[in-house]
Amino acid sequence: MIRKIFFLSLLAGALSAAAAEQKYPDRPIRMVVPQTPGGSMDTNGRALADILSREFGQNVVIDNRGGANGIIAGEMVAHSQPDGYTLLYSSNSMINNQLVKAKPPFDVLRDFEPVTNVGKLPGYLVLINPQVQAQGLKDLIEVSKTARDPLRYGSGGIGNAQHLLGELFNARTGSKFVHIPYKGLPIAPLLANEVQIAFAAPTTVMQHIKAGRLRALAITSPKRWNGMPDLPTTSEIIPGFVYEAAWHGIFAPAKTPRTLLLRWQAEVAKAIRVPKMRELLENGGYVPVGDMPEEFRKFLEGELKQGREYMRIAKVQPE
């Protein structure tokens, strides 16, 4: 009798869960973005959320949780109910946090379900404040070696992609850039000359470049960017120097039902092909992807392997 009651309770729970998935979504969905408003993740995430809100018939609400290089947002989502109502729109900081922390706050492949890769950014712009007396990237490297006051570069936090990129410059070229971590993208500090160098996606800084408030010296992608065809790649100046680790992706808490993962993947893949969304991604230098959860997981495994190699070259130790 007890065994029968137990079986019936399990069956009832399974039927209830299946019914909930069929009705999904029946209330607003929260999409957590680990960045303060105005960055490329926030900009792209809001545009995506707007399209998804129409497709789902429920509001997809952006929840900005900047700080700690995405750890605050990541932990929040990792500990959320795996019911499809809290997801994470994040970036390669997910990988970097796992690599640079001696005790990582979460495991990207164990504590999350990868949903889909929204888009890849082939490279970052190498930016300087116009007060820096450097005509090009080669000049900047030489100035850093002889400057009385060190040239500082900003990043969104210890261990994020821009931090590793700055240290790779130091390791490969002998430059003496000094790292200054912030809670978000360091565009305001760069404009104020608190830091002299930053690395950013084109979409976040083009208005400042056009206005002459910032200067772009190079882009770290394998090929020149169509948005600034006269801008050299870093590999044209430093042979073999390519850094294309940036991407944006969707994650759900571990144990989120596969039916919901596939629903999200399908809707995101469709959304990033809407002309307005595609144009936003491409204007920012991103290549839309929209791959399946299994493909995204395999990509993340490759990112972890590559990241460990970057850390070895840059001589960055987990802390």
Residue pairs with C-beta under 8 A, 6 or more apart in sequence:
17 257
20 83
21 84
21 257
21 259
21 260
24 84
24 260
24 263
25 56
25 57
25 58
25 84
25 85
26 58
27 58
27 85
28 58
28 59
28 60
28 61
28 85
29 52
29 56
29 58
29 59
29 60
29 61
29 84
29 85
29 86
29 87
30 60
30 61
30 63
30 85
30 86
30 87
31 45
31 48
31 49
31 60
31 61
31 62
31 63
31 87
31 88
31 89
32 63
32 65
32 73
32 76
32 77
32 86
32 87
32 88
32 89
33 41
33 42
33 45
33 62
33 63
33 64
33 65
33 73
33 89
33 90
34 41
34 65
34 66
34 67
34 69
34 70
34 71
34 72
34 73
34 74
34 88
34 90
34 91
34 93
35 41
35 42
35 64
35 66
35 70
35 156
35 184
35 185
36 42
36 64
36 66
36 183
36 184
36 185
37 64
38 185
38 187
38 204
39 184
39 185
39 204
40 121
40 185
40 200
40 201
40 203
40 204
40 248
40 284
41 89
41 90
41 91
41 248
42 62
42 64
43 203
43 204
43 280
43 284
44 89
44 118
44 119
44 203
44 248
44 280
44 281
44 284
44 286
45 62
45 89
45 248
46 62
47 276
47 277
47 280
48 60
48 89
48 118
48 268
48 271
48 272
48 277
49 60
49 61
49 62
50 60
51 271
51 274
51 276
51 277
52 60
52 267
52 268
52 271
53 59
53 60
55 267
55 270
55 271
56 267
62 89
65 72
65 73
65 76
66 72
66 73
66 183
66 184
67 157
67 183
67 184
68 157
68 183
69 93
69 96
69 97
69 156
69 157
69 158
69 159
69 160
69 181
70 90
70 91
70 93
70 94
70 97
70 157
70 160
71 97
71 105
73 88
73 90
74 88
74 90
74 94
74 97
74 105
74 106
75 105
75 106
76 86
77 86
77 87
77 88
77 112
77 251
77 252
77 253
78 106
78 111
78 112
78 253
78 254
79 253
80 86
80 253
81 253
82 113
82 252
82 253
82 254
82 255
82 256
82 257
83 256
83 260
84 252
84 256
84 257
84 260
84 263
84 264
86 253
87 115
87 250
87 251
87 252
87 264
88 112
88 250
88 251
88 252
89 118
89 248
89 249
89 250
90 248
90 249
90 251
91 161
91 246
91 247
91 248
91 249
92 160
92 161
92 245
92 246
92 247
92 303
93 156
93 157
93 159
93 160
93 161
94 108
94 112
94 249
94 251
94 300
95 108
95 245
95 300
95 303
95 304
95 307
96 159
96 160
96 161
96 163
96 164
96 307
97 104
97 105
97 106
97 159
98 104
98 106
98 107
98 108
98 304
99 159
99 304
99 307
99 308
99 311
99 318
100 158
100 159
100 311
100 316
100 318
100 319
101 159
101 318
101 319
102 318
102 319
106 112
108 114
108 251
108 300
108 304
109 297
109 300
109 301
110 254
111 253
111 254
112 251
112 252
112 253
112 254
113 251
113 252
113 253
113 254
113 255
113 256
113 261
113 293
114 249
114 250
114 251
114 293
114 296
114 297
114 300
115 249
115 250
115 251
115 252
115 261
115 264
115 265
115 268
115 293
115 296
116 249
116 250
116 264
116 265
116 268
116 269
116 289
116 290
116 291
116 292
116 293
116 296
117 247
117 248
117 249
117 289
117 290
117 291
117 295
117 296
117 299
118 247
118 248
118 249
118 250
118 268
118 272
118 281
118 286
118 288
118 289
118 290
119 247
119 248
119 272
119 281
119 286
119 287
119 288
119 289
120 244
120 246
120 247
120 286
120 287
120 289
121 201
121 244
121 246
121 247
121 248
121 284
121 285
121 286
121 287
122 221
122 222
122 223
122 225
122 244
122 285
122 287
123 219
123 220
123 221
123 222
123 225
123 233
123 234
123 242
123 243
123 244
123 246
123 285
124 161
124 162
124 165
124 199
124 200
124 201
124 219
124 220
124 243
124 246
125 199
125 200
125 201
125 202
125 205
125 209
125 216
125 218
125 219
125 231
126 137
126 140
126 197
126 199
126 216
126 217
126 218
126 219
126 220
126 234
127 190
127 197
127 198
127 199
127 200
127 205
127 209
127 214
127 215
127 216
127 217
128 134
128 140
128 196
128 197
128 214
128 215
128 217
129 190
129 191
129 193
129 195
129 196
129 197
129 214
129 215
130 212
130 213
130 214
130 215
131 193
131 196
132 140
132 143
132 151
132 196
132 197
132 215
133 139
133 143
134 140
134 143
134 217
136 217
136 218
136 232
136 237
137 217
137 218
137 232
137 234
137 237
137 238
138 237
140 151
140 175
140 197
140 217
141 169
141 173
141 174
141 175
143 151
144 150
144 151
144 175
144 176
144 177
145 174
145 175
145 176
147 176
150 176
150 177
150 178
151 176
151 177
151 178
151 196
151 197
152 177
152 178
152 179
152 180
152 194
152 195
152 196
152 197
153 162
153 166
153 177
153 178
153 179
153 180
153 195
153 196
153 197
153 198
153 199
154 162
154 180
154 181
154 182
154 186
154 189
154 190
154 194
154 195
154 197
154 198
155 161
155 162
155 163
155 166
155 179
155 180
155 181
155 182
155 186
155 198
155 199
156 162
156 181
156 182
156 183
156 184
156 185
156 186
157 163
157 181
157 182
157 183
158 179
158 181
158 319
159 316
161 199
161 243
161 245
161 246
162 198
162 199
162 200
163 179
163 181
163 316
164 245
164 307
164 310
164 311
164 314
164 316
165 199
165 220
165 243
166 177
166 179
166 197
166 199
167 179
167 314
167 315
167 316
168 241
168 243
168 310
168 313
168 314
169 175
169 177
170 176
170 177
170 314
171 313
171 314
171 315
172 238
172 241
172 313
173 238
177 197
180 186
180 189
180 194
180 195
182 189
185 198
185 200
185 204
186 194
186 195
186 198
187 198
187 200
187 204
187 205
187 208
189 195
189 198
190 196
190 197
190 198
190 214
191 208
191 213
191 214
199 220
201 246
201 284
201 285
201 286
202 219
202 225
202 227
202 228
202 283
202 284
202 285
203 280
203 283
203 284
203 285
203 286
204 284
205 214
205 216
206 227
208 214
209 215
209 216
216 228
216 231
217 231
218 231
218 232
218 233
218 234
218 236
218 237
219 225
219 228
219 231
219 232
219 233
219 234
220 233
220 234
220 241
220 242
220 243
220 244
221 233
221 242
221 244
221 285
222 233
222 235
222 242
222 244
223 233
224 231
224 232
224 233
225 231
225 285
227 283
227 285
233 242
234 241
234 242
234 243
235 241
235 242
245 303
245 306
245 307
245 310
247 289
248 286
249 296
250 264
250 265
250 268
252 260
252 261
252 264
258 293
261 293
262 293
265 290
265 291
265 292
265 293
268 290
269 290
269 291
270 290
271 277
272 278
272 281
272 288
272 289
272 290
273 288
273 290
278 288
281 287
281 288
282 288
291 299
311 317
